[in-house]
Amino acid sequence: MTDRRTLLGGALAGLVGPGLATPALAQRAPARRPASPTRPAGSPADTPLGPVDVQARQALIVDFATGATLLEKNADERMPPSSMSKLMTMYVVFEKLKAGQLQLDQTLPVSERAWRMGGSKMFVDLGAQIKVEDLIHGVIVQSGNDACIVLAEGISGSETQFAELMNETGRRIGLTNSSFRNATGWPDPEHRMTARDLAILARRIITDFPDYYAFYNMRSYRYNNITQENRNPLLSRVAGADGLKTGHTEEAGYGLTGSAKRGDRRVILVINGLPSMRARGEESERLMEWAFREFEAVVLFRAQDTIEEVPVYLGERSKVPMVGGRDLVLTLPRQWRSRLQVRLHYDAPLTAPVARGQQIGEMQVGGQGVPELRIPLLAGADVEKLGLISRIPAVVSQMVFGSRG
């Protein structure tokens, strides 16, 4: 028969106690916090805690490890990303470095087009040969449009061809709502990204290139006798901040894709459309601190924790442990663990043989402030089928009593 059970104890009892799955809690809306007298202007963002006022036109905060969305506002709205699209430029460069197709000490020539490029600059000299490592500093720390074009031309022959490579790479890594027309983020009506795509891109840079990600934590860089400071306000205002990239154009406003890590938790933040550099600094600091203050990582179970002992029919052992097979960590609002709803679904008893690693059930996780998850549950051991002689008593019991248990 089918056994559909609400998990009230076992591996999770110590986590949330007997009130783990209370249906009434799912119907109760969280209390709205009193408004702060200094809260910023702007329409609110959606969060598991209720609306939060955000001045930015677009905003997204996600937990790096779990992928949980902590805050979002117009996160899928296509917007001009300005210099934040240089993250895509750097992703392509880092891929070339990782593949050995580009070297940090390799030099690339400065064309007249790169030298004449306006906007933020690294201040390269016409005809100079510049090391790739210096150009990376020029893009990340100094936001140099000239450095972007030197890299683009050196890799693809032209900035237009490099933009096509950016598009191909973006599609491959899951940027479903982005289109690139240049390497710099220079205004173009068809050069667009979303806050969600920027968060995905930031996560891929951190995950795919841990050695190169350290470039984003450099506070200043001196080139051609000119020292420029990193424009990322989080680096000096938020503990644990170590990246990534700011942006600004008249159309886009002021934006930032940033990340910070404290202990085992990392948070990624994207904001855009702010009216000033000061607003960008204040908003990014406020929202990043809010994300660390209001949420925590909760280990639901470890990979080999026994979640339930499931009966086995005609097996050499009467029960088999049901395990998750991987650590399950959720990002939850602090003090909200009692609202977590967890249910197990499985058929019982199982019929032998049962193979270790075989899926034998599913865990459904949800509740207010919790992303809906379905996690396959696995057999934690092999259970061989009984021999013929040993099966006779179990079969007789089934015939007489109509039960396989």
CORNOR-V613324 format. One record per residue. N is the residue number from 0. RES is the residue in one letter. BURIAL is + if it has 24 or more other ideal C-beta (glycine too) atoms within 12 Angstrom, else -. Layout:
BEGIN
n->N res->RES burial->BURIAL
n->N res->RES burial->BURIAL
END
This chain:
BEGIN
n->0 res->M burial->-
n->1 res->T burial->-
n->2 res->D burial->-
n->3 res->R burial->-
n->4 res->R burial->+
n->5 res->T burial->+
n->6 res->L burial->+
n->7 res->L burial->-
n->8 res->G burial->-
n->9 res->G burial->+
n->10 res->A burial->+
n->11 res->L burial->+
n->12 res->A burial->-
n->13 res->G burial->-
n->14 res->L burial->+
n->15 res->V burial->+
n->16 res->G burial->-
n->17 res->P burial->-
n->18 res->G burial->-
n->19 res->L burial->+
n->20 res->A burial->+
n->21 res->T burial->-
n->22 res->P burial->-
n->23 res->A burial->-
n->24 res->L burial->-
n->25 res->A burial->-
n->26 res->Q burial->-
n->27 res->R burial->-
n->28 res->A burial->-
n->29 res->P burial->-
n->30 res->A burial->-
n->31 res->R burial->-
n->32 res->R burial->-
n->33 res->P burial->-
n->34 res->A burial->-
n->35 res->S burial->-
n->36 res->P burial->-
n->37 res->T burial->-
n->38 res->R burial->-
n->39 res->P burial->+
n->40 res->A burial->-
n->41 res->G burial->+
n->42 res->S burial->-
n->43 res->P burial->+
n->44 res->A burial->+
n->45 res->D burial->-
n->46 res->T burial->+
n->47 res->P burial->+
n->48 res->L burial->+
n->49 res->G burial->-
n->50 res->P burial->-
n->51 res->V burial->+
n->52 res->D burial->+
n->53 res->V burial->+
n->54 res->Q burial->+
n->55 res->A burial->+
n->56 res->R burial->+
n->57 res->Q burial->+
n->58 res->A burial->+
n->59 res->L burial->+
n->60 res->I burial->+
n->61 res->V burial->+
n->62 res->D burial->+
n->63 res->F burial->+
n->64 res->A burial->+
n->65 res->T burial->+
n->66 res->G burial->+
n->67 res->A burial->+
n->68 res->T burial->+
n->69 res->L burial->+
n->70 res->L burial->+
n->71 res->E burial->+
n->72 res->K burial->+
n->73 res->N burial->+
n->74 res->A burial->+
n->75 res->D burial->+
n->76 res->E burial->+
n->77 res->R burial->+
n->78 res->M burial->+
n->79 res->P burial->+
n->80 res->P burial->+
n->81 res->S burial->+
n->82 res->S burial->+
n->83 res->M burial->+
n->84 res->S burial->+
n->85 res->K burial->+
n->86 res->L burial->+
n->87 res->M burial->+
n->88 res->T burial->+
n->89 res->M burial->+
n->90 res->Y burial->+
n->91 res->V burial->+
n->92 res->V burial->+
n->93 res->F burial->+
n->94 res->E burial->+
n->95 res->K burial->+
n->96 res->L burial->+
n->97 res->K burial->-
n->98 res->A burial->-
n->99 res->G burial->-
n->100 res->Q burial->-
n->101 res->L burial->+
n->102 res->Q burial->-
n->103 res->L burial->-
n->104 res->D burial->-
n->105 res->Q burial->+
n->106 res->T burial->-
n->107 res->L burial->+
n->108 res->P burial->+
n->109 res->V burial->+
n->110 res->S burial->+
n->111 res->E burial->-
n->112 res->R burial->+
n->113 res->A burial->+
n->114 res->W burial->+
n->115 res->R burial->-
n->116 res->M burial->+
n->117 res->G burial->-
n->118 res->G burial->+
n->119 res->S burial->+
n->120 res->K burial->+
n->121 res->M burial->+
n->122 res->F burial->+
n->123 res->V burial->+
n->124 res->D burial->-
n->125 res->L burial->-
n->126 res->G burial->-
n->127 res->A burial->+
n->128 res->Q burial->-
n->129 res->I burial->+
n->130 res->K burial->+
n->131 res->V burial->+
n->132 res->E burial->+
n->133 res->D burial->+
n->134 res->L burial->+
n->135 res->I burial->+
n->136 res->H burial->+
n->137 res->G burial->+
n->138 res->V burial->+
n->139 res->I burial->+
n->140 res->V burial->+
n->141 res->Q burial->+
n->142 res->S burial->+
n->143 res->G burial->+
n->144 res->N burial->+
n->145 res->D burial->+
n->146 res->A burial->+
n->147 res->C burial->+
n->148 res->I burial->+
n->149 res->V burial->+
n->150 res->L burial->+
n->151 res->A burial->+
n->152 res->E burial->+
n->153 res->G burial->+
n->154 res->I burial->+
n->155 res->S burial->+
n->156 res->G burial->-
n->157 res->S burial->-
n->158 res->E burial->+
n->159 res->T burial->-
n->160 res->Q burial->-
n->161 res->F burial->+
n->162 res->A burial->+
n->163 res->E burial->-
n->164 res->L burial->+
n->165 res->M burial->+
n->166 res->N burial->+
n->167 res->E burial->-
n->168 res->T burial->+
n->169 res->G burial->+
n->170 res->R burial->-
n->171 res->R burial->-
n->172 res->I burial->+
n->173 res->G burial->-
n->174 res->L burial->+
n->175 res->T burial->-
n->176 res->N burial->+
n->177 res->S burial->+
n->178 res->S burial->+
n->179 res->F burial->+
n->180 res->R burial->+
n->181 res->N burial->+
n->182 res->A burial->+
n->183 res->T burial->+
n->184 res->G burial->+
n->185 res->W burial->+
n->186 res->P burial->+
n->187 res->D burial->+
n->188 res->P burial->-
n->189 res->E burial->-
n->190 res->H burial->+
n->191 res->R burial->+
n->192 res->M burial->+
n->193 res->T burial->+
n->194 res->A burial->+
n->195 res->R burial->+
n->196 res->D burial->+
n->197 res->L burial->+
n->198 res->A burial->+
n->199 res->I burial->+
n->200 res->L burial->+
n->201 res->A burial->+
n->202 res->R burial->+
n->203 res->R burial->+
n->204 res->I burial->+
n->205 res->I burial->+
n->206 res->T burial->-
n->207 res->D burial->+
n->208 res->F burial->+
n->209 res->P burial->-
n->210 res->D burial->-
n->211 res->Y burial->+
n->212 res->Y burial->+
n->213 res->A burial->-
n->214 res->F burial->+
n->215 res->Y burial->+
n->216 res->N burial->+
n->217 res->M burial->+
n->218 res->R burial->+
n->219 res->S burial->-
n->220 res->Y burial->+
n->221 res->R burial->-
n->222 res->Y burial->+
n->223 res->N burial->-
n->224 res->N burial->-
n->225 res->I burial->-
n->226 res->T burial->-
n->227 res->Q burial->+
n->228 res->E burial->-
n->229 res->N burial->+
n->230 res->R burial->+
n->231 res->N burial->+
n->232 res->P burial->+
n->233 res->L burial->+
n->234 res->L burial->+
n->235 res->S burial->-
n->236 res->R burial->-
n->237 res->V burial->+
n->238 res->A burial->-
n->239 res->G burial->+
n->240 res->A burial->+
n->241 res->D burial->+
n->242 res->G burial->+
n->243 res->L burial->+
n->244 res->K burial->+
n->245 res->T burial->+
n->246 res->G burial->+
n->247 res->H burial->+
n->248 res->T burial->+
n->249 res->E burial->-
n->250 res->E burial->-
n->251 res->A burial->+
n->252 res->G burial->+
n->253 res->Y burial->+
n->254 res->G burial->+
n->255 res->L burial->+
n->256 res->T burial->+
n->257 res->G burial->+
n->258 res->S burial->+
n->259 res->A burial->+
n->260 res->K burial->+
n->261 res->R burial->-
n->262 res->G burial->-
n->263 res->D burial->-
n->264 res->R burial->+
n->265 res->R burial->+
n->266 res->V burial->+
n->267 res->I burial->+
n->268 res->L burial->+
n->269 res->V burial->+
n->270 res->I burial->+
n->271 res->N burial->+
n->272 res->G burial->+
n->273 res->L burial->+
n->274 res->P burial->-
n->275 res->S burial->-
n->276 res->M burial->-
n->277 res->R burial->-
n->278 res->A burial->+
n->279 res->R burial->+
n->280 res->G burial->+
n->281 res->E burial->+
n->282 res->E burial->+
n->283 res->S burial->+
n->284 res->E burial->+
n->285 res->R burial->+
n->286 res->L burial->+
n->287 res->M burial->+
n->288 res->E burial->+
n->289 res->W burial->+
n->290 res->A burial->+
n->291 res->F burial->+
n->292 res->R burial->-
n->293 res->E burial->+
n->294 res->F burial->+
n->295 res->E burial->+
n->296 res->A burial->+
n->297 res->V burial->+
n->298 res->V burial->+
n->299 res->L burial->+
n->300 res->F burial->+
n->301 res->R burial->-
n->302 res->A burial->-
n->303 res->Q burial->-
n->304 res->D burial->+
n->305 res->T burial->+
n->306 res->I burial->+
n->307 res->E burial->+
n->308 res->E burial->+
n->309 res->V burial->+
n->310 res->P burial->+
n->311 res->V burial->+
n->312 res->Y burial->+
n->313 res->L burial->+
n->314 res->G burial->+
n->315 res->E burial->-
n->316 res->R burial->+
n->317 res->S burial->-
n->318 res->K burial->+
n->319 res->V burial->+
n->320 res->P burial->+
n->321 res->M burial->+
n->322 res->V burial->+
n->323 res->G burial->+
n->324 res->G burial->+
n->325 res->R burial->-
n->326 res->D burial->-
n->327 res->L burial->+
n->328 res->V burial->+
n->329 res->L burial->+
n->330 res->T burial->+
n->331 res->L burial->+
n->332 res->P burial->+
n->333 res->R burial->-
n->334 res->Q burial->-
n->335 res->W burial->+
n->336 res->R burial->+
n->337 res->S burial->+
n->338 res->R burial->+
n->339 res->L burial->+
n->340 res->Q burial->+
n->341 res->V burial->+
n->342 res->R burial->+
n->343 res->L burial->+
n->344 res->H burial->+
n->345 res->Y burial->+
n->346 res->D burial->+
n->347 res->A burial->+
n->348 res->P burial->+
n->349 res->L burial->+
n->350 res->T burial->-
n->351 res->A burial->+
n->352 res->P burial->-
n->353 res->V burial->+
n->354 res->A burial->-
n->355 res->R burial->-
n->356 res->G burial->-
n->357 res->Q burial->+
n->358 res->Q burial->+
n->359 res->I burial->+
n->360 res->G burial->+
n->361 res->E burial->+
n->362 res->M burial->+
n->363 res->Q burial->+
n->364 res->V burial->+
n->365 res->G burial->+
n->366 res->G burial->+
n->367 res->Q burial->+
n->368 res->G burial->+
n->369 res->V burial->+
n->370 res->P burial->+
n->371 res->E burial->-
n->372 res->L burial->+
n->373 res->R burial->-
n->374 res->I burial->+
n->375 res->P burial->+
n->376 res->L burial->+
n->377 res->L burial->+
n->378 res->A burial->+
n->379 res->G burial->+
n->380 res->A burial->+
n->381 res->D burial->-
n->382 res->V burial->+
n->383 res->E burial->-
n->384 res->K burial->-
n->385 res->L burial->-
n->386 res->G burial->-
n->387 res->L burial->-
n->388 res->I burial->-
n->389 res->S burial->-
n->390 res->R burial->-
n->391 res->I burial->-
n->392 res->P burial->-
n->393 res->A burial->+
n->394 res->V burial->-
n->395 res->V burial->-
n->396 res->S burial->-
n->397 res->Q burial->-
n->398 res->M burial->-
n->399 res->V burial->-
n->400 res->F burial->-
n->401 res->G burial->-
n->402 res->S burial->-
n->403 res->R burial->+
n->404 res->G burial->-
END
